[in-house]
Amino acid sequence: MNQLINLFKLLSDESRLRIIMMLYHQELCVCQLTGILELSQPTISKNLSKLRDLNLVKDTRKEKFVFYSLNLDNKVFIKLLDDIAENIELYPQLVLDKSRLSDKDIYLNQCCNPVL
């Protein structure tokens, strides 16, 4: 029961919910989340840490970047996100965030300045 309560506590924070919904659509790094959501890097990192602690997200290193994605093992969590995504038009902020996903590579290059 505590796991379920902790899940709803995490989802009750707007920043975390926005991060989760972006990761629902695709894997992203902190730089990309910062640009898409227009939140500070410390805010994104702190919230990702909380999500990782509850095993809701996982990270993968790709060269010098760390990308985050949802952990698909928690079926209740994924079902909740599926329901939110199916009704995304009810949540203007989430619609706006999703529309900014197409700019994700711009944010990656601006923030992390990768060497090619």
C-alpha positions in Angstrom: 0.0 0.0 0.0 2.9 2.4 0.7 4.2 2.1 -2.8 0.8 3.2 -4.2 0.6 6.1 -1.8 4.1 7.2 -2.7 3.2 7.0 -6.4 0.3 9.3 -6.0 2.4 11.7 -3.9 4.9 11.9 -6.7 2.2 12.4 -9.3 0.6 15.2 -7.2 3.6 17.5 -8.0 3.1 19.4 -11.3 6.8 19.4 -12.3 7.1 15.7 -11.7 3.9 15.0 -13.6 5.1 17.1 -16.5 8.5 15.3 -16.5 6.8 11.9 -16.4 4.5 12.7 -19.3 7.4 13.9 -21.5 9.2 10.6 -20.7 6.0 8.8 -21.5 6.4 10.0 -25.1 10.1 9.4 -25.4 13.5 9.2 -23.7 15.1 12.6 -22.9 18.1 14.0 -21.1 18.0 16.7 -18.4 19.0 19.4 -21.0 16.1 18.5 -23.2 13.6 18.4 -20.3 14.9 21.8 -19.1 14.2 23.4 -22.5 10.9 21.7 -23.2 9.4 22.3 -19.8 11.1 25.7 -19.1 12.2 24.6 -15.7 15.6 24.9 -14.1 18.2 22.2 -14.3 18.3 21.7 -10.5 14.5 21.3 -10.4 14.6 18.7 -13.2 17.5 16.8 -11.6 15.9 16.8 -8.2 12.7 15.4 -9.5 14.3 12.8 -11.6 16.2 11.6 -8.6 13.0 11.1 -6.7 11.4 9.3 -9.6 14.5 7.1 -9.9 14.5 6.3 -6.2 11.0 4.9 -6.6 12.1 3.0 -9.6 9.7 4.8 -11.9 12.4 6.0 -14.3 15.7 4.6 -15.4 18.8 6.2 -16.9 21.0 5.2 -19.7 24.4 6.7 -20.6 24.9 7.5 -24.3 28.4 9.0 -24.8 28.5 12.0 -22.4 24.7 12.2 -22.0 22.4 10.5 -19.6 19.0 9.8 -21.0 15.9 9.0 -18.9 13.0 6.8 -19.7 10.1 5.3 -17.9 10.5 2.0 -16.2 7.7 0.0 -17.8 7.6 -2.6 -15.0 5.0 -0.8 -12.8 1.7 -1.7 -14.6 -0.4 0.6 -12.4 1.9 3.5 -13.1 1.8 2.9 -16.9 -1.9 2.5 -16.9 -2.4 5.8 -15.2 -0.1 7.5 -17.7 -2.0 5.8 -20.6 -5.2 7.3 -19.3 -3.7 10.7 -19.0 -2.3 10.6 -22.5 -5.6 9.4 -23.9 -7.2 12.5 -22.5 -4.3 15.0 -22.9 -6.5 17.6 -24.5 -8.0 18.2 -21.0 -4.6 19.4 -19.8 -3.4 22.5 -21.7 0.0 22.5 -20.1 0.7 18.9 -21.1 -0.5 19.7 -24.6 1.9 22.6 -24.8 4.8 20.5 -23.4 4.1 17.7 -25.9 4.1 20.2 -28.8 7.6 21.4 -27.7 9.0 17.8 -28.0 9.9 18.5 -31.6 12.5 21.0 -30.4 14.3 18.5 -28.2 17.5 18.4 -30.3 17.8 22.2 -30.1 17.8 22.0 -26.3 20.3 19.2 -26.3 22.8 21.2 -28.4 22.3 24.4 -26.5 22.6 23.0 -23.0 25.1 20.2 -23.4 27.1 21.6 -26.3 28.1 18.1 -27.6 31.4 17.6 -29.5 30.8 16.0 -32.9 
